[in-house]
Amino acid sequence: MDQIRELVMSWRAMDIIDIANGDEYVVTSLLGLLRDEDAATRLRALTALGELLKEQNGRIKSTVLRNGFNRLTVLLGDEDGRIVSRTIEVLLRLFDGVQIDELRLLALIDAVVPVVERNDTFLYLSVLDLFGKLQMPPLSWKSRERINELLSSDNLYLQALGMRLFLNSGSLDGKGRAVLECISGLMTSDNVLLVEAGLDFLEEVLAFHMSPDMMGPLVGFLPILKDIENGAENVLIRSRASNVRTEVEKVLFSYYSPRKDEALDVMREFLIEGRVEEALNLALIIGGTALLMKLWEEDPEGVDPRLADLLGFSREQ
């Protein structure tokens, strides 16, 4: 142990890698240093462990999973943000190419919730990255219930963690609308990093997870994306928002073009709710103002006056 501590404290990580390949005791000693009272020792032990795990040695990974996973989850609660960040990096390497089992998944979720609640954007995005790369196991009702609790939270950060887990499981389990609401919350945040995360999530949902019940809410993203295009300070974010808006329009066109009656029903709902801009956006995507004209003709007295203005009519006509 003393030899390993000396190597760790002198940053001689490559020497540790050389001797660890033939000695499981070295790995066990490193794991022991993760319990050290000195924060610098814990940090350097994590760095050395991360270098070891880069080697993709199955025996080393098995040893760390068996003897070190619980300690790693404890370190996620460390007061030192550097240690938390380095622990997440180690977990990323530990589960690279390895499917996490359900018990460890639940333990990991419980361990990262306090990290998420710190409202540290950097650590939060690191957590999302970790769960985004996990190979998920088949989920039991218990796991789905736990993830649903996150998605239903009042805390946007926890909601997005639940969303990340549902997306990574391959099934939204009927939570499509809740997922879109969460993405909307991220994209309307004042934090540019969260806005970018929201764009990432929306692109992923558009590519892999859209369902018919999500099409109506999807229309609501057009004004949000336009606001980002016009108002974001970062030119790359503005460009991304423009590209994502194009993808949203393509998805809406593909779905609603052969379903004009359904589109009319959606636009009626928008107009009843006073969401004239969204009704107009959908109409322009799938068929110009002809569809809105049809709504006008159905009930010229009951249509929102803003729609009349958009169509160039007056109440006296």
C-alpha positions in Angstrom: 0.0 0.0 0.0 2.8 2.4 0.9 4.5 1.8 -2.5 1.3 2.5 -4.3 0.6 5.6 -2.2 4.1 6.9 -3.1 3.5 6.3 -6.8 0.1 8.0 -6.6 1.4 11.0 -4.8 4.3 11.4 -7.3 1.9 11.3 -10.3 3.7 8.2 -11.6 0.4 6.7 -13.0 2.2 4.9 -15.8 4.3 3.0 -13.3 1.0 1.9 -11.6 -0.4 0.7 -14.9 2.8 -1.3 -15.6 2.7 -3.2 -12.3 -1.1 -3.5 -12.1 -1.3 -5.6 -15.2 0.2 -8.4 -13.3 -1.0 -7.7 -9.8 -4.6 -7.4 -8.6 -3.3 -6.2 -5.3 -2.3 -2.9 -6.9 -5.9 -2.3 -8.0 -7.2 -3.2 -4.5 -4.6 -0.8 -2.9 -5.8 2.0 -5.2 -9.3 1.4 -4.2 -8.2 1.6 -0.5 -6.7 5.0 -1.2 -10.1 6.2 -2.2 -11.0 6.1 1.5 -8.1 8.3 2.5 -8.9 11.3 4.6 -6.6 13.5 2.5 -8.5 15.0 -0.5 -5.4 15.2 -2.6 -4.7 11.5 -2.1 -8.3 10.6 -3.1 -8.1 12.8 -6.2 -4.8 11.3 -7.3 -6.0 7.8 -6.7 -9.0 8.5 -8.9 -6.7 9.8 -11.6 -4.5 6.7 -11.5 -7.6 4.5 -11.4 -9.0 6.3 -14.5 -5.7 5.6 -16.3 -5.9 2.0 -15.4 -9.4 1.7 -16.7 -8.3 3.2 -20.0 -6.5 -0.1 -20.7 -9.8 -1.9 -21.2 -8.6 -4.8 -19.1 -11.6 -6.9 -18.3 -10.0 -8.3 -15.1 -9.3 -4.9 -13.8 -12.8 -3.7 -14.5 -14.3 -6.7 -12.8 -12.1 -6.0 -9.7 -13.2 -2.4 -9.6 -16.9 -3.2 -10.1 -16.8 -5.9 -7.4 -14.7 -4.0 -4.8 -14.9 -0.3 -5.7 -18.3 0.5 -7.1 -19.9 1.3 -3.7 -16.9 3.5 -2.8 -17.2 5.4 -6.1 -20.9 6.1 -5.4 -19.9 7.5 -2.0 -17.3 9.8 -3.6 -20.1 11.3 -5.7 -21.2 13.0 -2.5 -17.7 14.4 -1.7 -17.7 18.1 -0.9 -14.8 18.7 -3.3 -16.2 19.2 -6.7 -12.9 18.1 -8.3 -13.3 14.7 -6.7 -16.9 14.4 -7.9 -15.9 15.3 -11.4 -13.0 12.8 -11.4 -15.3 10.1 -10.0 -17.7 10.6 -12.9 -14.9 10.2 -15.3 -13.8 7.0 -13.7 -17.4 5.7 -13.8 -17.6 6.5 -17.5 -14.5 4.4 -18.2 -15.6 1.6 -15.8 -18.9 1.1 -17.7 -17.5 1.7 -21.2 -18.5 -1.5 -23.0 -20.1 -3.0 -19.9 -23.8 -3.2 -19.2 -24.7 -1.9 -15.8 -27.0 -4.2 -13.8 -30.3 -2.9 -12.4 -29.2 -2.8 -8.7 -26.1 -0.7 -9.5 -28.2 1.5 -11.8 -30.6 2.3 -8.9 -27.7 2.9 -6.6 -26.0 5.2 -9.1 -29.3 7.2 -9.6 -29.6 7.6 -5.8 -25.9 8.7 -5.6 -26.1 11.4 -8.4 -29.4 13.0 -7.2 -27.5 15.1 -4.6 -24.9 16.0 -7.3 -27.7 17.2 -9.6 -29.3 19.2 -6.7 -26.1 21.2 -6.3 -27.1 23.2 -9.5 -23.5 23.1 -10.7 -24.0 23.1 -14.4 -20.6 21.5 -15.2 -21.2 18.6 -12.9 -24.8 18.3 -14.0 -23.8 18.0 -17.7 -21.2 15.4 -16.7 -23.9 13.4 -15.0 -26.1 13.6 -18.1 -23.1 12.4 -20.2 -22.5 9.5 -17.9 -26.1 8.3 -18.0 -26.3 9.0 -21.8 -23.4 6.5 -22.3 -24.6 3.8 -20.0 -25.7 0.5 -21.5 -29.0 0.1 -19.8 -30.4 -3.2 -18.5 -34.0 -4.2 -19.0 -36.0 -2.1 -16.6 -38.3 -3.6 -14.0 -41.4 -1.7 -12.7 -39.2 -0.5 -9.8 -36.7 1.2 -12.0 -39.3 2.7 -14.2 -41.1 4.1 -11.1 -37.9 5.6 -9.9 -37.1 7.2 -13.2 -40.7 8.5 -13.5 -40.3 10.2 -10.1 -37.3 12.1 -11.5 -39.2 13.1 -14.6 -42.2 14.3 -12.5 -39.9 16.4 -10.2 -40.4 20.1 -9.8 -36.6 20.5 -10.3 -35.7 20.9 -14.0 -32.3 19.3 -13.4 -33.9 16.2 -12.0 -36.5 16.1 -14.7 -33.8 16.1 -17.4 -32.0 13.3 -15.6 -35.2 11.2 -15.7 -35.6 12.1 -19.3 -32.1 11.1 -20.1 -32.7 7.7 -18.5 -36.0 7.1 -20.4 -34.3 8.1 -23.7 -31.4 5.8 -23.0 -33.7 2.9 -22.1 -35.0 3.0 -25.7 -38.6 3.6 -24.6 -40.4 6.7 -23.4 -43.0 4.5 -21.8 -45.9 6.9 -22.7 -44.0 9.9 -21.3 -43.4 11.6 -24.6 -45.3 14.8 -23.7 -43.5 15.1 -20.4 -40.2 14.7 -22.2 -41.0 17.5 -24.6 -42.1 19.7 -21.6 -38.7 19.1 -20.0 -36.8 19.9 -23.2 -38.8 23.1 -23.5 -37.8 24.1 -20.0 -34.1 23.5 -20.9 -34.4 25.5 -24.1 -36.0 28.5 -22.4 -33.4 28.6 -19.7 -31.2 31.6 -19.2 -28.2 29.2 -19.0 -26.7 28.8 -22.5 -25.3 25.3 -21.6 -28.7 24.1 -20.7 -30.1 25.6 -23.9 -27.5 23.6 -25.8 -28.4 20.5 -23.9 -32.1 21.1 -24.8 -31.2 21.2 -28.4 -29.2 18.0 -28.1 -32.2 16.3 -26.5 -34.6 17.6 -29.1 -32.5 16.3 -31.9 -32.3 12.9 -30.3 -36.1 12.8 -29.8 -36.7 13.8 -33.4 -34.4 11.1 -34.7 -35.5 8.2 -32.5 -38.5 8.7 -30.2 -41.3 10.6 -31.9 -44.9 9.3 -31.6 -48.2 10.6 -32.8 -49.2 12.1 -29.4 -46.1 14.2 -29.5 -46.8 16.0 -32.8 -49.1 18.7 -31.4 -46.7 19.7 -28.6 -43.8 19.7 -31.1 -45.4 22.6 -32.9 -44.8 24.7 -29.8 -41.1 24.4 -30.3 -41.1 26.5 -33.5 -41.5 29.9 -31.7 -39.0 28.8 -29.0 -36.4 27.9 -31.7 -37.1 31.2 -33.5 -36.5 33.1 -30.3 -33.1 31.3 -29.9 -32.2 32.0 -33.5 -32.9 35.7 -33.1 -31.8 36.2 -29.5 -28.9 33.9 -28.6 -25.6 35.7 -28.1 -23.6 32.7 -29.4 -23.7 32.4 -33.2 -23.2 28.6 -33.0 -26.3 28.3 -30.8 -28.3 30.4 -33.3 -27.1 28.3 -36.2 -28.0 25.1 -34.3 -31.4 26.4 -33.5 -32.0 27.2 -37.1 -31.0 23.7 -38.2 -33.1 22.0 -35.5 -36.1 24.2 -36.5 -35.7 22.9 -40.1 -35.8 19.3 -38.7 -38.9 20.0 -36.7 -40.6 21.4 -39.8 -39.7 18.3 -41.8 -41.1 16.0 -39.1 -44.3 18.0 -38.9 -44.7 18.1 -42.7 -44.1 14.4 -43.0 -46.7 13.5 -40.3 -49.5 16.1 -41.0 -49.4 16.3 -44.8 -51.4 13.1 -45.3 -53.5 13.9 -42.2 -55.1 17.2 -43.0 -58.1 16.6 -40.8 -56.0 15.9 -37.8 -54.0 19.0 -38.6 -57.2 21.0 -38.6 -58.2 19.6 -35.2 -54.8 20.6 -33.8 -55.1 24.1 -35.2 -58.6 24.5 -33.8 -57.2 23.6 -30.3 -54.5 26.2 -30.8 -57.0 28.9 -31.7 -59.3 28.1 -28.8 -56.2 28.4 -26.5 -55.2 31.7 -28.2 -52.1 30.2 -29.7 -52.6 31.8 -33.1 -48.9 31.9 -34.1 -48.6 28.2 -33.6 -51.7 27.5 -35.7 -50.3 29.7 -38.4 -46.9 28.0 -38.2 -48.5 24.6 -38.7 -50.7 25.8 -41.5 -47.8 27.3 -43.4 -45.7 24.1 -43.0 -48.4 21.7 -44.4 -50.4 23.8 -46.9 -50.2 27.6 -46.7 -53.0 29.6 -45.3 -55.7 27.5 -47.1 -56.3 25.4 -44.0 -56.7 28.5 -41.8 -59.1 29.9 -44.4 -61.1 26.8 -43.9 -61.3 27.4 -40.2 -62.3 31.0 -40.9 -65.1 29.9 -43.2 -66.4 27.4 -40.6 -66.9 30.1 -37.9 -66.0 33.6 -39.0 -67.5 35.1 -35.9 -65.8 32.8 -33.4 -62.2 32.9 -34.7 -59.6 34.9 -32.7 -59.3 38.4 -34.2 -55.6 38.0 -34.5 -56.3 35.3 -37.0 -58.4 37.7 -39.0 -55.6 40.2 -39.0 -53.2 37.5 -40.2 -55.5 36.5 -43.0 -56.2 40.1 -44.0 -59.8 40.1 -43.1 -61.9 42.4 -41.0 -65.0 41.7 -38.9 -67.2 43.6 -41.3 -66.5 41.3 -44.2 
